[in-house]
């Protein structure tokens, strides 16, 4: 992986760190490629049971597209008569969001500062968000004459409702971590100095948990968001049968009867 993104796996937990703190973790092409590759590697690795998506520094989680690089690429398009620059949505943003939302393991985002544009979108693509009290969020897209990407047209209205989502997308503004918590964007709000420890604790707990059940929960929540009750019940039946056949379920039941803490295997 390029050093714009750091990737480490330890005891079932993959930690992906955006590593351009001097640029507020803005996404240049190298960072987007590295983040895509890291997310896809974590998704494919059976040894990984949970993912922690975090960022270096304390000012920004990710401010989205690196506009300094972006404007240069746009000028090249003008000169060559092409539109290659916007291929980044297809080539980078979409695969990143698909990997984060689609992997059969939970993803925790540790938001340590500003999350804007695609940075906001990637935080929303996680299953659980631990956020520093000094952090903030901004959709940003309309402010640079763009529409939503990084999955935000899907994730944001499902979290806060279509009316509030339209407001934040049409009239971009910085919303505080506290307001984001009240809107339902933030799962856990913590002091900035405690963020790394608290987020790691959450991610580690998930990495030690019943991975098959977590994957089923993640799939059923996504499925239930846009299917009927009857269809959701059928999906629950399918996924519960799978979870009930896992080693972790047998371990959980045996541990409950023995009044012991279960030690899950993730299978």
C-alpha positions as CSV (number, residue, x, y, z in Angstrom):
1,X,0.0,0.0,0.0
2,X,1.2,3.5,-0.7
3,X,2.1,5.6,2.3
4,X,-0.8,7.9,1.7
5,X,-2.9,5.1,3.3
6,X,-1.5,2.8,6.0
7,X,-2.8,-0.8,6.4
8,X,-2.2,-3.1,9.3
9,X,-3.9,-6.3,10.4
10,X,-3.5,-7.5,14.0
11,X,-5.5,-10.2,15.8
12,X,-8.4,-10.1,13.4
13,X,-8.7,-6.2,13.2
14,X,-7.6,-4.4,10.0
15,X,-6.8,-0.8,10.6
16,X,-6.9,1.5,7.6
17,X,-5.4,5.0,8.2
18,X,-5.7,7.9,5.8
19,X,-2.2,9.4,6.0
20,X,-2.0,12.9,4.5
21,X,-2.5,15.0,7.6
22,X,-0.6,17.9,6.1
23,X,-3.4,18.1,3.4
24,X,-6.2,17.3,5.9
25,X,-6.3,13.8,4.4
26,X,-7.5,15.1,1.1
27,X,-8.0,12.4,-1.6
28,X,-5.4,12.6,-4.4
29,X,-5.3,9.8,-6.9
30,X,-2.6,7.9,-5.0
31,X,-4.7,8.0,-1.8
32,X,-7.8,6.9,-3.6
33,X,-6.1,4.0,-5.2
34,X,-4.5,3.0,-1.9
35,X,-7.7,3.3,0.1
36,X,-9.6,1.2,-2.5
37,X,-6.9,-1.5,-2.4
38,X,-6.9,-1.5,1.4
39,X,-10.6,-1.8,1.7
40,X,-10.8,-4.5,-0.9
41,X,-7.9,-6.4,0.8
42,X,-9.7,-6.2,4.2
43,X,-12.9,-7.4,2.6
44,X,-11.2,-10.4,1.0
45,X,-9.0,-11.5,3.9
46,X,-10.7,-14.3,6.0
47,X,-8.3,-13.4,8.9
48,X,-9.9,-9.9,9.1
49,X,-13.0,-9.9,11.3
50,X,-13.5,-6.2,11.7
51,X,-12.1,-3.0,10.1
52,X,-11.2,0.3,11.7
53,X,-11.1,3.3,9.3
54,X,-9.3,6.2,10.8
55,X,-7.0,9.1,9.9
56,X,-3.7,10.7,10.9
57,X,-3.6,14.0,12.7
58,X,-6.3,15.7,14.7
59,X,-7.7,18.3,12.3
60,X,-9.4,16.2,9.7
61,X,-10.7,12.8,9.0
62,X,-10.9,13.5,5.3
63,X,-11.9,16.7,3.5
64,X,-12.8,14.8,0.3
65,X,-11.3,15.4,-3.2
66,X,-7.9,17.0,-3.3
67,X,-9.0,20.1,-5.3
68,X,-5.4,21.3,-6.0
69,X,-4.8,18.1,-7.9
70,X,-8.3,18.0,-9.3
71,X,-8.1,21.4,-11.0
72,X,-5.0,20.4,-12.8
73,X,-6.6,17.2,-14.1
74,X,-9.6,19.2,-15.2
75,X,-7.4,21.5,-17.2
76,X,-5.8,18.5,-18.9
77,X,-9.3,17.3,-19.8
78,X,-10.1,20.7,-21.4
79,X,-6.9,20.7,-23.4
80,X,-7.4,17.1,-24.6
81,X,-11.1,17.3,-25.1
82,X,-11.7,14.4,-22.7
83,X,-13.6,13.9,-19.4
84,X,-11.2,11.4,-17.7
85,X,-11.1,13.3,-14.4
86,X,-14.6,12.3,-13.4
87,X,-13.8,8.7,-14.0
88,X,-12.6,8.8,-10.4
89,X,-16.2,8.1,-9.2
90,X,-16.3,4.9,-11.2
91,X,-12.7,3.9,-10.6
92,X,-12.2,4.9,-7.0
93,X,-15.2,6.2,-4.9
94,X,-17.7,3.5,-6.0
95,X,-15.3,0.5,-5.3
96,X,-14.3,2.0,-1.9
97,X,-18.0,2.4,-0.8
98,X,-18.9,-1.1,-2.2
99,X,-16.0,-2.6,-0.2
100,X,-16.9,-0.9,3.0
101,X,-20.6,-1.5,2.9
102,X,-20.5,-4.9,1.2
103,X,-17.8,-6.7,3.2
104,X,-19.1,-9.5,5.5
105,X,-17.6,-7.9,8.6
106,X,-18.3,-4.7,10.6
107,X,-16.5,-1.4,9.8
108,X,-15.9,1.3,12.4
109,X,-15.1,4.8,11.4
110,X,-13.1,6.9,13.9
111,X,-13.8,10.5,12.9
112,X,-11.1,12.7,14.3
113,X,-11.9,16.1,12.7
114,X,-13.5,17.5,9.6
115,X,-15.3,15.0,7.4
116,X,-16.4,16.6,4.1
117,X,-17.5,15.5,0.7
118,X,-16.3,12.0,0.0
119,X,-14.7,11.9,3.5
120,X,-18.2,12.3,4.9
121,X,-19.4,9.7,2.5
122,X,-16.8,7.2,3.6
123,X,-17.7,7.8,7.3
124,X,-21.4,7.1,6.4
125,X,-20.4,3.9,4.6
126,X,-19.1,2.5,7.9
127,X,-21.4,0.5,10.1
128,X,-20.6,2.4,13.3
129,X,-19.1,5.9,13.8
130,X,-17.1,6.9,16.8
131,X,-16.6,10.7,16.6
132,X,-14.5,13.3,18.4
133,X,-16.4,16.1,20.0
134,X,-14.5,18.7,18.0
135,X,-15.2,17.0,14.6
136,X,-17.6,18.4,12.0
137,X,-19.3,17.2,8.9
138,X,-20.1,18.9,5.5
139,X,-21.6,17.5,2.4
140,X,-19.6,20.1,0.3
141,X,-20.6,18.9,-3.2
142,X,-23.0,21.7,-4.2
143,X,-20.4,24.2,-3.0
144,X,-18.1,23.2,-5.8
145,X,-21.0,22.6,-8.3
146,X,-21.1,18.9,-8.0
147,X,-23.7,16.3,-7.0
148,X,-23.4,13.7,-4.3
149,X,-21.0,10.7,-4.7
150,X,-19.3,8.2,-2.4
151,X,-22.8,6.7,-1.7
152,X,-24.1,9.7,0.1
153,X,-27.4,9.9,-1.9
154,X,-28.2,6.5,-0.5
155,X,-26.6,6.6,3.0
156,X,-27.5,10.1,4.2
157,X,-31.3,10.0,3.7
158,X,-31.5,6.6,5.3
159,X,-29.8,7.9,8.4
160,X,-31.5,11.3,8.8
161,X,-34.5,11.2,6.4
162,X,-34.9,12.6,2.8
163,X,-35.9,16.1,3.9
164,X,-32.9,16.7,6.2
165,X,-30.6,15.1,3.6
166,X,-31.9,17.4,0.9
167,X,-31.2,20.4,3.2
168,X,-27.6,19.4,3.9
169,X,-26.9,18.6,0.2
170,X,-28.5,21.6,-1.3
171,X,-27.2,24.1,1.3
172,X,-23.8,22.7,2.4
173,X,-22.7,23.9,5.8
174,X,-20.5,22.7,8.6
175,X,-22.5,20.7,11.2
176,X,-20.9,20.1,14.6
177,X,-20.4,16.6,16.0
178,X,-23.1,17.3,18.6
179,X,-25.6,18.2,15.9
180,X,-24.6,15.2,13.9
181,X,-25.2,13.0,17.0
182,X,-28.6,14.5,17.5
183,X,-29.4,13.9,13.8
184,X,-28.4,10.2,14.1
185,X,-25.2,10.4,12.1
186,X,-22.9,9.7,15.0
187,X,-23.2,6.5,17.1
188,X,-20.8,7.4,19.9
189,X,-19.5,10.9,20.7
190,X,-16.3,11.1,22.7
191,X,-13.7,13.7,23.8
192,X,-11.0,14.2,21.2
193,X,-8.2,12.8,23.4
194,X,-10.2,9.6,23.9
195,X,-11.1,8.9,20.3
196,X,-8.3,6.6,19.4
197,X,-8.7,4.5,22.5
198,X,-12.5,4.4,22.3
199,X,-12.7,3.6,18.6
200,X,-10.1,0.9,18.9
201,X,-12.0,-0.6,21.8
202,X,-15.2,-0.7,19.8
203,X,-13.5,-2.2,16.8
204,X,-11.6,-4.8,18.9
205,X,-14.8,-5.9,20.5
206,X,-16.4,-6.4,17.1
207,X,-13.2,-8.3,15.8
208,X,-13.6,-10.7,18.8
209,X,-17.3,-11.2,18.2
210,X,-19.5,-13.5,16.2
211,X,-18.4,-12.6,12.7
212,X,-21.1,-14.6,10.8
213,X,-23.8,-13.0,12.9
214,X,-22.4,-9.5,12.4
215,X,-22.3,-10.1,8.6
216,X,-25.9,-11.3,8.6
217,X,-27.0,-8.3,10.7
218,X,-25.2,-6.0,8.2
219,X,-26.8,-7.7,5.2
220,X,-30.3,-7.7,6.8
221,X,-30.2,-4.0,7.7
222,X,-29.2,-3.1,4.1
223,X,-31.8,-5.4,2.7
224,X,-34.6,-4.2,4.9
225,X,-34.0,-0.6,4.0
226,X,-35.6,-1.0,0.6
227,X,-37.7,-4.1,0.7
228,X,-41.2,-5.0,2.0
229,X,-41.8,-6.5,5.4
230,X,-42.7,-9.8,3.8
231,X,-39.4,-9.8,1.8
232,X,-37.5,-8.8,5.0
233,X,-39.0,-11.7,6.9
234,X,-37.9,-14.1,4.2
235,X,-34.3,-12.6,4.3
236,X,-34.3,-12.9,8.1
237,X,-35.2,-16.6,7.8
238,X,-32.4,-17.2,5.3
239,X,-29.8,-15.4,7.3
240,X,-30.9,-16.8,10.7
241,X,-30.5,-20.3,9.3
242,X,-27.0,-19.4,8.3
243,X,-26.1,-17.8,11.6
244,X,-27.7,-20.7,13.5
245,X,-25.4,-23.1,11.7
246,X,-22.2,-21.3,12.6
247,X,-19.7,-22.5,15.2
248,X,-20.0,-19.2,17.0
249,X,-23.7,-19.9,17.7
250,X,-22.9,-23.2,19.2
251,X,-20.1,-21.7,21.2
252,X,-22.5,-18.9,22.4
253,X,-25.2,-21.3,23.6
254,X,-22.7,-23.6,25.3
255,X,-21.1,-20.7,27.0
256,X,-24.5,-19.3,28.1
257,X,-25.4,-22.7,29.7
258,X,-22.0,-23.0,31.4
259,X,-22.2,-19.3,32.5
260,X,-18.9,-18.5,30.8
261,X,-17.8,-15.7,28.5
262,X,-17.8,-17.0,24.9
263,X,-14.6,-17.1,22.9
264,X,-15.8,-16.7,19.3
265,X,-13.9,-18.1,16.3
266,X,-15.5,-16.0,13.6
267,X,-17.0,-18.9,11.7
